[in-house]
C-alpha cells in the first residue's frame, strides 16, 4: 500500500526540489559570462519610457562578481569594470528609481570601492543610499554589503533595517520616499529588499519584520528585490507580503524566470506595487551583469 502524500508533504517536496535546483545551478554555472559587446541589444529589450510613467529597475549585483558563483576576492580593477557595465546599462534603460541587492560598501573582498556611489556617479543619479546588513569583519578586513536605492530625485528620510544578528543573517532592506514629478510631485515609498536564501520560515519571519516597519506608512508603496522564492514553489511567502502590505504583482503566474542568469529557471526577483499604481510594462533583461537578470517595470498612476 502506497503512503498517502499530503498537501503539506507535496509543498515540502517542491521546496526541496527548488533549493536543490538553485544549488545545482550555482555549481554548474559557467566561470564567467561573455563580455557585453552590443549595448544596443540591452535597450532593445525594453521599450522607450512614456513621459507619464515611472520606471523602476531592480538587480541583485552579486557583489560585482558578475556570474562567478564563488569568488572570495575581486580585484579593484575587475570590480570597477563590472560596476562600469552596470552603470552603462542604467544609462541605456533610463530608470527613475533603482533598487540593488548584494551591493558592497568599501569592502576588502571586492576592490575596496563604494559600489553604490560609483554606480550612481557614473550613471548620473542625483541621490543614493546604501544600508549595510553584513556587520562582519576581521580587523582591517571589511565585508560591508547590503541593499541600496538610487533615484533621479532626492531620497527623503532613507532608513536601513537589518533582519537579524546571527552569523548567517546578512539580509535586510532599505526604504525611502521619493517624489514623482510626472505625477504632480506625488510622494511614494520605495523599498529595496533581500530575503534569506535558504529557509522559507525565515523568509516569512523577515517579511513580518518588514510589515511591522512599513505598515504605518500612508503613501503608495513599491517593493523591489530578491525575495529568494517564487510563486509556484513557495506561494505562502509572497502571498504574505502581498496581503499584509496590500500590494500586487504583475502576472504572478507568468513564467518570467530571473535566476540563474546563465539558464533562468526561477522567478525569485520581484517588483510589487500598491493597488493605486498600474503596471504598464514589466521586463526581464538578459544582460551579463550578475547571476540574476535585471528587472524593469514601468508604473502609471491610476485615475482617481
N, C-alpha and C positions, 0 to 999 in steps of 0.2 A: 504493500500500500504506500503510495507516494505521500510524503508530508505535504500538508497544505501550506501554500505560500500566501502569507497575509499581505495586506497593502503596505503595512509598515516594513515588513521584510523586503518587499519589492523596492520601496524607496531607498532602503539601506543598500541594496544591491546596485541600484542606479548610481548612488553617491559614490560607492566604492569603485564602480566602473569609471565614473567621471574623474576621480582622483588618480586612478591608475593610468588613465589616458593622458592626464596632464603630466604625470611623471615620465611616461614613455615619450611624450612629445619633447620634453626638455632633454632627455638622454639622447634622442635621435636627431636633435636639431643640427643643422649644418654649423660648421665652425664660424661662419660669417655670411652675411648677406652680400651679394654683389654690390659694388659701388653704384650709387644713384647717378645716372648719366643724363637721362632725359627728364629735366624738371617740368617740361610742358605736360608730361604724362600725369603728373600729380594734379595740377589744376584741371585737367580734362576730366578727372573722375568726379568733380563736384561742380554743378552749375554755378554761374555767377550769382552773387547775393543780391536780392532785391533791396531797394532802399529802405523799406519799412520792416525788414527782417533783422533779427538779432542772430548773429552766427556764433555758435559755440564749438569749441574744439577740446577733445579730451584724449590724453595719451599717457600710458604708463611708460616712462622713458627708460626703465631698467638701468638706472644709474649711468646712462650714456654709453652702455657697453654694446649697443645695437642688439644683435641676435645671439651673442655668445651666452650659453646657458649658465656657465660658471666662470667667473674671471676675478680672482682675488685682487688683482692690481691692474689699473688702467692708467697709462702714462698721460701726462698733461697734453702732449701734442695730439694723441689719438682722441682723448676726451674732447678737446676743443674742436677737432674736426667733426666729430659726431654731433656736438652741440650746434655747430655751424649748419649742418644739414637740417636739424630740427627748425632752426630759425629761418632757413630758406623756405622750408615747407610752409611755415606760418605766413611768410610774406606772400607765397603763392595763393594760399587759401583765404587770407584776409579775415580771420575771425575777430570778433569784438571781445570775447572773453575766452580765456584758455585755462583748462584745469590739467595739472600734471601730477603724476604719482611716481613713487620711487625716484624722486629727484633729489640731488645732493646739494648740500651746502659745501663750503670748502672742506673736502674730505680727502684723507690721505690715500684712500684706495681708488680715487677717481680724479686724480690730477690736481687736487687742492684748489679747485675752481668753484666759485659760487655759480652753479649751473643755471639757476633761475635768473640771476642778474645778467649772466652772459646772454641767455636766450632773449630776455626782454630787451636788452640794449640793441642787439643785432636785428631783432625783428621789429623794432620801433614801437614797443608798448609803453604807454605813459606810466603805468604803475604795476607793481608786482609785490607778492607777499608769499613767503615760504614758512611752513611750520615744520620744525624738526621733531619727528616722532621716535627717532632712534637715539636714545640717550647714552649709548655705549661708546666707550673709547678707552685707550690704554696710553696714558702719558701723552706724548705728542702725536700719537696715532688717533686721528679723529675719524668717526664714521657717521657724521651728520647726514641724515636723509629724512624725507617725509613727503608731504604733498604741498602744492602751490597753486596760486591763482595769478594770472596776468590779465590786464584789461586796458582798453583804449581810454577809458575814463577812470578817475580816481576810485580806488577801493576804499570804502568807508567802513570804519570800525572792524578791521580784519582781526580774526582770532584763530588760534590754533588749539586743537583738542587732541590729546593722545588717549588712546583707549585703555591702556593698562601699563603695568610696570614690570611684567615678567621678562625674563631674558629673551624670550622668543616673540614678545608682543611689541612690534615696532610699527604698528599701524595707527592711523588716526585720520583726522580731517581738518581742513581749514574752511572758514566761512567769512564772507564779507558782503556788503551791499554795494551795488553799483547802479548809477542812473543810466537810463536808456534814452539817448537824445531823440531817436526816431519815434519813440512813444511818448513824446512830450515831457522828457526828463523824468519819467516814472522810475522809481527805485525798485529793484528786485534783489533778492538774496541769491547768492551763488555759493556752491559747496564743491570742493574737490576732496574725494574720499578714497581710501584704500582699506578694504576689509581683509580679515585673516584668510590665508590661502588654504588652510588645512581642515579645520573642524567647523561643520555647519552650526553647531550650538554656539560656538564662539562668535561666529558671524552674527547670529541673531542677538546675542548679548551686546555686541558692538552697535548694532542697529538701534537697540533700545537706548543705548547711551546717546546716540545721535538724536533720537526722538526727544529725549529729555532736554537736550540743549536747544533744539530747533523749533519745538512745537509752539513756543510762545511768540515766535516771530510772525508778524501780520502781513508781510509783503509776499508777493508771488515768489516761488522758490524753484530753483533748478539745481538738481544734484547730479554731478558728473563724476565718473571714476571707475576704478577697477573694483567691482563687487565680488570677484572671485567665485561667482555662482551664476548659473544660467537658468532660464525659465523652465526648461524641460527636465532638468536633473535636480533642481533644488528650488521649486517654486515657493516654498514656505518663507524663505528669507526675503526674496524680492517682494512677495505679496505683503509681508510685514512692513517693509519700508514704504511701499506704495500706500497701504491702508493708513498707517499711523501718521504719515506726513501729507496725506491727501495729494498724492502725485499720480502721474500717469506715464506709461511707457509707450513708445512708438511701436506699434505692431509687435507686442511681446512674443507672439508665436512665430514671428518671422525668423527663418534660419539666416542670420547675419553674423556668422562667427567672427570673433576678433582675436582668438588665441588658439594655437601659437601662430605667429605671423607667417612662418615659412609654409605652414599647412593648416590653415584655420579650421578648427573643429567645434569650438565652444564660444558662445556669446557671453562673455564674462565682464565686458566693459559696457557701461550704460550711460545714457543721458535721460534723466527723468524730470518732468516739469509739472508745475501746478495746472489745475484744470482751466484757468483763465488764459493759458498760453497754448497755442496750437503748433504742432509740428508741420512746417511747410516743406521740410526736406530732412532726410536722415541718411547718412552715407558712411560706410566703412571705406577707408582709403588705403589701398595697398601701396605702401611706401616703406622701404627698408630702414626704419629708424629705430626699431626696438623688437622685442619678441612679442609685442602686441601691435595690432593695427590701430591706425588713427580713427577716431570717431568725429564726425562733423554733423551738427544739427542746426537747421535754420528755424527759428521760432517767430511766430507772429502773435500779435495781441488780439484776442477775440473781441468782437464788438460787444459793447455792454448790452 
